[in-house]
Amino acid sequence: MTLASILAATFAGGVLSVVLAAAFSLTLLARWTPRLLAYAVGVLLGVAFLDVLPEAVAGAGAPRALEACLAGVLGFFLLEKAALWRHSHAGDEHAQERKPAGFMILVGNGLHNFVDGAVVAAAFLVGPTLGWTTALGVIAHEIPHEMGDFAVLLDAGYSKRAALFWNAASGASAVAGGVLGYAALERGRAGLPWVLALAAASFLYIAVADLIPELHRRGDAGGAALQVALIGAGVATAALAHAL
């Protein structure tokens, strides 16, 4: 039953989120992107602080769990720095050729989704409630993330159909991550709190470092109140999912 839930949740987070992102990116619904980003920020923060991090603290103790979360945030910062450096370096070498940038996006997205799948598996091994709320957080940030990937792939020369196919293929790595995470963590449950602490770090970093600055760039005086309301709605969604 647990493995079936992991398969369903990772498929939703890795593949269905790509389809939903395509609906926004490749149609007139793209104008709703800023609102979706604000809602995703709220869901990520809510899931991190209300579900995932408390479970990590319960399993490993507050000092160790919080230290692991801090290390995770710093680690994600270094990883993003490395990715940005490689992207900039590739752009210098291929000023006229965009394809390598698209390939890099697909590889990076595949690795990212694989880790997401392992995180979801770890959450389900703690309990179904944490599993589904973690999956909700993954889906909430994957949709705007995949929308950005679509923009890069289209700019790299991919057709709309090819961008959808390859993005979905890279998203399917979440299922593989979920299965392998389940097999590994089922035998080593002592490592679950550390995985959950890193998951909380991932959610916090994505919300604070990637999505919130984007909201600041897109927002205006009138839109700020709506962004705050949608962030609150996202937090409320995570709290409601936990309560249910």
C-alpha positions in Angstrom: 0.0 0.0 0.0 2.8 2.4 0.9 4.7 1.6 -2.4 1.5 2.2 -4.4 1.0 5.6 -2.7 4.6 6.5 -3.5 4.1 5.5 -7.1 0.9 7.6 -7.4 2.4 10.6 -5.6 5.7 10.6 -7.6 3.8 10.2 -10.9 1.7 13.2 -10.0 4.7 15.3 -9.0 6.9 14.3 -11.8 4.6 13.8 -14.8 1.2 15.3 -14.2 2.8 18.5 -13.0 4.5 18.7 -16.4 1.2 18.4 -18.2 -0.3 21.1 -16.0 2.7 23.3 -16.5 2.3 22.8 -20.3 -1.3 23.9 -20.0 -0.1 27.2 -18.4 3.0 27.7 -20.5 1.7 26.8 -24.0 -1.8 28.4 -23.8 -3.3 31.7 -22.9 -3.3 30.7 -19.2 0.3 31.9 -19.0 -0.9 35.2 -17.6 -1.8 33.4 -14.4 1.8 32.4 -13.7 2.5 35.1 -11.1 -0.5 34.0 -9.1 0.6 30.4 -9.2 4.1 31.4 -8.0 2.7 33.2 -5.0 0.5 30.2 -4.1 3.4 27.8 -4.5 5.5 29.9 -2.1 2.8 29.5 0.6 2.5 25.8 0.1 6.2 25.2 0.2 6.6 27.3 3.4 3.6 25.6 5.0 4.7 22.1 4.2 8.3 22.8 5.4 7.4 24.4 8.7 4.1 22.6 9.6 4.9 19.0 8.5 8.3 18.1 7.2 10.6 19.9 9.7 8.6 19.0 12.8 8.8 15.3 11.8 12.6 15.6 11.3 12.9 17.3 14.8 10.8 14.5 16.3 13.0 11.8 14.8 16.5 13.4 15.3 16.0 16.1 18.0 15.9 19.8 17.4 19.6 20.7 17.3 20.6 18.0 14.8 17.6 18.3 12.6 18.0 22.1 12.4 21.7 21.8 11.7 21.0 19.3 8.9 18.4 21.7 7.5 20.9 24.6 7.6 23.5 22.5 5.9 21.0 21.6 3.3 20.1 25.2 2.5 23.8 26.0 2.2 24.3 22.9 0.0 21.5 23.9 -2.3 23.0 27.4 -2.6 26.3 25.9 -3.7 24.6 23.6 -6.2 22.6 26.5 -7.7 25.8 28.5 -7.9 27.5 25.7 -9.8 24.5 25.3 -12.1 24.5 29.0 -12.9 28.2 29.0 -13.6 27.9 26.1 -16.0 24.9 27.7 -17.7 26.8 31.0 -18.1 29.9 29.2 -19.4 27.9 27.2 -21.9 26.2 30.4 -23.1 29.6 32.0 -23.8 30.9 29.0 -25.8 27.6 28.5 -27.8 26.4 32.0 -28.5 24.7 30.9 -31.7 23.8 27.4 -30.6 21.0 27.0 -28.1 20.6 23.2 -28.0 23.2 22.5 -25.2 21.3 24.8 -22.8 18.1 22.8 -23.4 19.9 19.5 -22.8 21.4 20.9 -19.6 17.9 21.8 -18.4 16.6 18.3 -19.1 19.5 16.6 -17.2 19.3 19.0 -14.3 15.5 18.6 -14.1 15.8 14.8 -14.2 18.2 14.8 -11.3 16.0 17.2 -9.4 12.9 15.1 -9.9 14.8 11.9 -8.8 15.7 13.6 -5.5 12.0 14.8 -5.1 10.9 11.2 -5.6 13.2 10.0 -2.8 12.0 12.7 -0.5 8.4 11.7 -1.1 9.3 8.1 -0.4 10.9 9.1 2.9 7.8 11.1 3.9 5.4 8.2 3.1 7.6 5.8 5.2 6.8 8.2 8.2 3.1 8.2 7.4 0.5 8.8 4.7 -0.4 12.3 5.9 3.2 13.5 5.7 3.6 11.7 2.4 0.7 13.4 0.7 1.4 16.8 2.1 5.0 16.5 1.0 3.8 15.4 -2.5 1.6 18.5 -2.5 4.6 20.7 -1.8 6.5 19.0 -4.6 3.7 19.5 -7.1 3.2 23.2 -6.0 6.8 24.1 -6.8 7.2 21.7 -9.8 4.5 23.5 -11.8 6.1 26.9 -11.9 9.5 25.3 -12.2 8.4 23.2 -15.2 7.0 26.4 -16.7 10.4 27.9 -16.6 11.9 24.8 -18.2 9.4 25.0 -21.0 10.5 28.6 -21.7 14.2 27.5 -21.9 13.4 24.5 -24.1 11.4 26.6 -26.6 14.1 29.2 -26.6 16.6 26.4 -27.3 14.8 25.4 -30.5 12.6 22.6 -29.3 9.1 22.3 -30.7 6.1 22.5 -28.3 5.6 18.7 -28.7 9.2 17.9 -28.2 9.4 20.2 -25.1 6.4 18.5 -23.6 7.7 14.9 -24.4 11.3 15.5 -23.0 10.1 17.4 -20.0 7.7 14.6 -19.1 10.5 12.1 -19.6 12.8 13.9 -17.2 9.9 14.3 -14.8 9.3 10.5 -14.8 12.7 10.2 -12.9 10.7 11.1 -9.8 9.0 7.7 -10.0 12.4 6.0 -10.1 13.6 8.1 -7.2 10.5 7.1 -5.2 11.0 3.4 -5.8 14.7 3.4 -5.0 14.2 5.7 -2.0 11.5 3.3 -0.7 13.8 0.2 -1.2 16.8 1.9 0.5 15.0 3.8 3.4 12.7 0.8 4.3 15.9 -0.9 5.4 17.4 2.2 7.0 14.7 4.1 8.8 17.2 5.7 11.1 18.1 7.9 8.1 14.6 9.2 7.6 14.9 12.3 9.8 18.0 13.5 7.9 16.2 13.0 4.6 13.2 15.0 5.9 15.5 17.8 7.2 17.1 18.0 3.7 13.6 18.0 2.2 12.6 21.0 4.4 15.8 22.7 3.3 14.9 22.2 -0.3 11.4 23.6 0.1 12.7 26.6 2.0 15.5 27.3 -0.4 13.2 27.1 -3.5 10.6 29.4 -1.9 13.0 32.0 -0.5 15.8 32.0 -3.1 13.9 31.3 -6.3 10.2 32.1 -6.1 10.0 35.1 -3.7 12.6 37.2 -5.7 10.5 36.4 -8.8 7.4 37.7 -7.1 9.2 40.9 -6.2 10.2 41.4 -9.8 6.7 40.8 -11.1 4.7 42.6 -8.4 3.4 46.1 -8.2 1.7 48.1 -5.5 -1.7 46.7 -6.3 -0.5 43.1 -6.8 1.4 42.9 -3.5 -1.8 42.4 -1.5 -2.9 39.7 -3.8 0.5 38.0 -3.5 0.2 38.0 0.3 -3.3 36.6 0.1 -2.2 33.8 -2.2 0.8 33.0 -0.1 -1.6 32.8 2.9 -3.9 30.5 0.9 -0.9 28.3 0.1 0.0 28.0 3.8 -3.6 27.4 4.7 -3.7 24.6 2.1 -0.8 22.9 3.7 -2.3 23.3 7.1 -5.6 21.9 5.9 -4.0 18.9 4.3 -2.1 18.2 7.6 -5.3 18.5 9.6 -7.2 16.2 7.3 
